[in-house]
Amino acid sequence: FRVPSLLMQVEVQEDASVHITYDITFANNEGAHPIDVVDIGVPHSNYDISNMSASIGGAALTDIRQSQYVTPGVEVHLNSHAIPPGGEGTLHFEFSMPDMVYQDTTRPDYASLQITPTWFGNEYVTGTTDIRIAIFMLPGVEAEDVLFQEIPFSIKTVSEGRTVVGWRWPEARATGAHLMGVSFPKTGLTRVVRISRFEMIVRSFTENENARLAAAAFAILLLGMLFFRFT
């Protein structure tokens, strides 16, 4: 199947949680299996299926389960609204995630948020995707005070009194992570998640498969050098 467009909107909440909304368009290829289940990755395992909702073409989808293939993640069953070969449909999916806004490690008066849209197996997806990410700040956070982490914003604006920052890749592949980060004043927040730099490094390592593979390769190389050196 193709994924012509993927829009992820993230709204920062006062209690360090975020509300995430997806609108993902699927175009099933001719001769393919009907798209009857969509797996969606979530930021961490502390999610609650009871606060999730989904629809396609305005029709509510109520069968949402823990994913058998994506960890952490859920699977949305389309049932009678499955997308047939040659067909197209847009999945709307909303949910809340706790403990997403952290204390920024560089500024005591700033908070930090890092997030990536879900993605799909490279063996299933053909073509490119217009990927867009928008993060909505709490009211009172001024646009000039919001800072990007590593990758510059594609847009920074104010909508209905809230600063909005975003990124866009018009011809991306929806087959891997697009991790974006933003730092912003703690205005309006009642709490942030506090974590040390060491804990952050450990968490980044455990959640990054490439980092784990590189570390394993380095360990094997080091073990080989020590073996030949002392035997």
MISE-696722 format. One record per residue: x, y, z of N, C-alpha, C in turn. Coordinates in pm, whole numbers, plus 32768, in hexadecimal, padded with zeros to 4 digits. Last residue first. Example, Ala and Ser with C-alpha at 12.3 -4.5 7.8 and 13.67 -1.06 7.14 Angstrom:
85057F1F82C485577F9682CA850A80038313
85277DC7830C84CE7E3E830C85287EB6830C
This chain:
91E97A7189A491F479E08992926379C0892E
91CF7B8189AE91F77B3D8A2A91F97AA58A1E
91897BDA88AE91F57C1D88F692297BC7896A
90B17B46885D912F7B32881591A47B73885D
8FF67BAB891D90147B1B8913909B7B0388CF
8FED7CBB88E590207C8E896790467BFB8962
8F7B7CB487E590017CEF87F9903D7CC0887C
8E807C3C881B8EE07BFA87C38F6E7C2F87D7
8E0F7CFF88C08E297C7A88F78E8E7C2F88A1
8DFA7DCF88078E517DDF887C8E747D5888B8
8D3F7D6087538DC47D8787248E267D908798
8C637D4287FF8C9E7CCB87BF8D2B7CE9878F
8C347E4E883F8C567DEF88AA8C987D738870
8BEF7EB787468C677EE987898C947E8687F4
8B007E2C87198B6F7E1986BD8BF37E4586FD
8A697E9587ED8A857E0587E88AFC7DE9878D
8A5B7FA087A48A9E7F7C88218AC27EE88823
89C77F8B86B88A4F7FC086B38A9D7F9A8730
88D67F29872089227ED886C089B37F0686B8
8889800287BF88A27F8087FD88F47F2687A1
886480C886FE88CA80DA876688ED805587A8
8791805B866F8812806E862C8882807E8691
86C18063872E86F37FE286FE877C7FF086BD
86878116884086BF812987BA870080A7878C
863F80F3894485D2810488E4860281118855
872C80E189CF86D3806D89D286648077896C
879781E4899D87DC816B8970877C80F48968
86E4828C8A1B86FA829A898B873B821D8952
870882328B23868782218AE18695822A8A49
881382808B4E87ED81F38B59876A81DA8B10
87FB83958B308852834A8AD6882C82B78AD6
874E83CC8C04872483ED8B7C8778839F8B17
87E983848CDF876E83398CC4873D83518C36
88AB844E8CC288D183C18CB88857836B8C99
881685358CED885585218C69887B848E8C57
86E484E68D9E876F850F8D9687A584F78D0A
859D856F8D9585F584FE8D78868385328D6B
844F85C28DD584DC85E08DEE852F85628DDE
833E86418D2E838385C68D54841685E68D63
828C87528DC382DC871A8D568319869A8D8A
815B88008E0F81C587A18E2E821387828DAE
80BF88C78DB380B788AD8E43811F88478E6F
80FD89C58CC2810E893B8CED8103892E8D85
80F68AD58C8E80798A8A8C8A808489FA8CB7
823E8AE08C1A81C58B2E8C3181488AD68C25
83368A7C8BF182DA8A2A8C3E82598A748C62
83A38AB98A9C83918AE28B2883278A8D8B6E
843089A589DB83D68A1789EB83C88A3B8A7E
84B488E088D484C38914895B847189938968
848587BC8811846888498826847A886B88B9
84D386CB871384DA86FD879B84C3879187A2
848385A1865D848F86328665848F865D86F7
84C8848D859E84C784C0862784E385558628
844783CE84E08468845A84C5846184A2854C
848882748497846D82E084F68494836884BB
83FF81DD836A846181ED83D5843F82668429
835B81E58294838D816282BB83F6816B8329
82F182A381E582B2828C826782D98204829D
83CB837A814783A382EE8151836B82D781DD
836584B580B383B084608111838483CF8103
832985B18030834185337FE9839984D88040
8303868580E4829E866A807C82AF85E48036
831986A982258369866481C18309863B8152
831087A0832382CF876082B1833887238254
82BF8810846D832087E0840C82D4879E8399
82618920854D824E88A684FF82C0888A84A1
81B489C58658822D89AE860A821B892B85BE
80E28ABD86D580E88A3B8691816B8A338644
80588B6487E780CB8B55878E80CE8AC78756
7F0A8BCE87F77F6D8B6B881E7FDD8B6587B6
7E438C76879D7E858C97881A7EEE8C348848
7DFC8C0486A57D9A8C0D87127DDE8C1F879A
7F458BD3865B7EBF8BB086317E628BAE86A9
80768C4185E480188C4A86547F8D8C31861D
819D8B8A857481318BEA856480DD8BEE85E4
82958B0084BA82788B2D854282118B9C8535
830F89F683F182B08A63840682A88A83849B
83DE894D83F683AF89758372835089EB837C
84E6897384E58458896D84C48443898E8430
861C88B684D485CE893284D6853C891B84B1
869487BE85A6865887D3852285FF884F8525
870687F786B6874E87BA8645871287DD85BD
85EB886A8736865C8818875F869287D086E3
856A89BC873A85738936870385EC88EE873D
84B78A80882B85348A5F87E7852F89D187B0
83F48B96887A83F28B06885C84698AE48802
83EB8CA48890842D8C5C88FC84358BC688E3
83528D0C87C783E28D2587C084318CD9882B
824C8CC88817828B8C8387A683238C9587A7
82038C9A8972821C8CF18900826C8CA88894
81058C068A1D818E8BED89EE81A58C3C896F
7FFA8C358A4180588C868A8D80E98C718A66
7F7A8AEA8A267F658B7A8A1C7FC98BC68A73
806D89ED89C780058A1F8A207FF18AB58A0B
80A78998886A80D089BE88EF805789E48945
808C8895878A8045890987C0807189218850
8135881F86788131881C870B80F6889F873C
811A8758855B80FB87DA859780F187C9862E
81A586BF8444819A86BA84D6817F87488508
8173860B8319816C868B835F815A867483F5
81D7856F81F481D18565828681D485F082C3
817684E480E2817C856F81118167856B81A8
822F83CE806D81C6840280C581E0849580E4
826382EE7F51828C834D7FB8821283868001
826081887EF9825182187EE4827D826B7F5B
81E680827FCF821E80AF7F50820A81457F45
820F7FAC80E581EF803280B48233804D802E
82647EB7814781D67EC8812781B87F4980DB
836A7EB8818E83417E52812E82B07E618102
83817F75825383B27F9781CE83837F348164
826E7FA3832C82D97F4E82FB82FF7F6E826C
823580F7839B82098074836F827D80268332
821681D784B9824281B48432821D81228416
81AD82FA857681B7826B855F81E9825284D2
827D841D85B1820383DB8581821983458577
8327846786E2832D843F865682A68407862D
83A6855887CD833F84FC879E835484DC870B
83F6860C88F1842785C9887983C08560884F
8401873089AB83AA86C8897483EA869088F6
844D87E78AD3847A87A78A578418873A8A2D
844F892B8B74842688A08B6A8450886A8AE1
85098A1C8C3684D489E68BB984AD89538BC9
85968A7F8D07850F8AB48CF684CC8A818C77
86948A0B8CF5863C89E58D6485AC8A148D53
871A89878BD186E38A018C0D868189DA8C7B
8776888C8B8987CE88FE8B71879D897F8BB3
86BE87C58BAB873E87B58BF0879A882C8BE0
856987F98BF885D6880D8B99865B880A8BE5
849687078C7784E987798C9B855987848C34
83A586918B83841286808BE2845087078C07
827986098B3082BF86898B36832686838BA7
81FE85138B4E8243852E8AD0829685AD8AD3
813D84948C0481CE84998C18821C84A88B97
803583F28B40806C84378BB5810384408BAF
7F81842B8A1C7FF483E68A53802984338ACB
7E4983F589777E9D844589D17F0D83EE8A08
7DD083EB88207DEA83B188A47E41840F88F6
7D3883A786E57D59840487517D7183B887D2
7D2D838D85877D4A834686057D7783AB866D
7CAA834784517CB683AF84B77CC48368853D
7D0E82DA83187CF882B183A27D0E832983FE
7C8982EC81DF7CD7833882427CAF830E82CE
7CAE821E80B77C65824C812D7CC18293818D
7C7E81737F827CC581D67FD27C6E82008048
7CB4804D7EAA7C6680B07EF67CBD810C7F49
7D497F867E3C7D257FF67DE67CD780627E2D
7CBE7E9D7F197D247EB77EB37CF57F247E53
7C047F4D80237C1A7EE07FC27C8E7F007F64
7C157F8581737C337FC780F37C557F5C808C
7B047F3B82517B887F1C821B7B9A7F5C8191
7A1E7F5982DB7A507FD082967ADE7FB98260
79E17E7E836F79957E9082F379C47F0982A2
7B1B7E9184047AA67E3A83F27A607E55836C
7BF47F1A84607B977F63840B7B167F1583F1
7C967F2B85917C537ED085337BE87F1E84E5
7DC77F9985F17D3E7FC785D97D017F6E856D
7EAD7F4886E97E7A7F2986647DE77F52865D
7FBF7FF2878B7F397FBA87897F147F9986F9
80FD7FDC883C80A2800887D3801B7FC487DD
825C7FD8888481D17FDB88B28176800E8841
82337EE7878E82447EF9881E82937F77883B
81717E4486A181B67EC286C181BB7ED48758
80E47D548694815E7D62864681B07DDE866A
7FF97D53871680447CD7871A80CE7CE686DC
7F867E6687DB7FBB7E31875E80097DB08775
7E597E69888E7EEA7E6C88957F217E278818
7D437EF387CD7D837E9288247E197EAA882D
7C097F6487797C957F8D87897CD57F3287F1
7AF27F8B86E67B437F1687067BD67F3C8705
7A648064868D7A68804D871E7ABF7FD88747
7A49816485B67A8B80E185C37AA280C88657
794A821F851379978200858B79CE81728586
796382C483E1792C824F84277986822B849D
79E983888356797D83B083AF793E833F83FD
7AB7830082D87A478331828879D0835982DB
7AF4826D84057B208271837A7AA782978326
7B71829385557B05829484F27B4482938468
7BAE826A86B57BD7826286297B5B826685D0
7C3F82AA87F87BCB82A6879E7BFC82A8870E
7CA6826289467CC2826888B67C4082628867
7C8D82348A4E7C8582C18A257CA382D28990
7CA881218A6C7C23815A8A837C1981EC8A5B
7DB380E58A547D5F80D489DD7CD6811589EF
7EB381988ACA7E3081668AF67DD4815F8A7D
801781638AFC7FA3819A8AB67F2381598AEA
8130813C8B3680CF81688B9B805781AC8B59
81F181058A798191809C8A99812680C58AFD
82178218898E824781BE89F681D481638A21
81B282818892823582A888C9826D824E8937
8134818387AD811E81EF880D81A3820B8855
80E281148661813D811B86D2811E8192872B
7FD8806885DC800D80EE85F7806580E98673
7F597F9E84DB7FA97FA485567FE5802F8565
7E237F5B84597E917FBB84547ED77FBC84DB
7D777E6D839A7DAE7E8F841D7E207EF18408
7D307E5782937CC77E4182F67CF37E608385
7D617E8F815A7D987EC681D67D297EBD823F
7D627D69808C7D1A7DDB80C77D5F7E0B8146
7E8F7D267FD67E2F7CFB803B7DE37D74806E
7EA57D9A7E7D7ED57D897F067E677D507F60
7E437DD77D837E707D4F7D9A7EA37D347E26
7EAE7F267D977E5F7EC17D4F7E9B7E377D6A
7EEA7FAC7EDE7F137F8B7E567EB67F227E18
7E3C80A37F967E6180177F867E807FF87EF4
7E9781AF80377E6B818E7FB07E9A80FF7F94
7E4B8261815C7E8081E681227E4481D48097
7E94837482257E4F834581AC7E9882CC8173
7E6283CD836B7EBB838283137E6B834D829D
7E6A849E84637E19848C83EB7E75844F8383
7E7C849985C77EAF846E85457E42847684DB
7EC2854586E97E5D852C86837EA385098600
7F02854088427F35852787BB7EC28507875E
7F4985FD89567EDB85C1890B7F0785B98879
802C85C18A64800C85FC89E27F9385B589A8
808886218BB6805885C38B528047860C8ACD
80C386DF8C6E8135869E8C2B810A86308BCC
7FDC87638CB5801086FE8D10808286AC8CD5
7F87880D8BE67FC288478C5F800A87E18CB6
7FEA87958A9D7F8B87A58B0A7FD287D48B89
801F87D18945805A87C989CB7FEE87E68A33
7FB6871988397F908789888F7FC98774891B
800E86C786F8802D86AC8785800D872887D7
7FBA862685D07FAB869F861F7FB9867B86B3
802785A684A58028858E853680218613857D
7FCF852583727FCF859D83C47FC785758456
8031849E824E802B847F82DC803885018329
7FDE842881047FF2849481657FE3846181F4
7FF48338806C800683BB802D8020842C8091
806F821C8088803F827880F18054830580BA
801A80EC7FD9805B816F7FE2802081BD8058
80537F8880008000800080008057807D8000
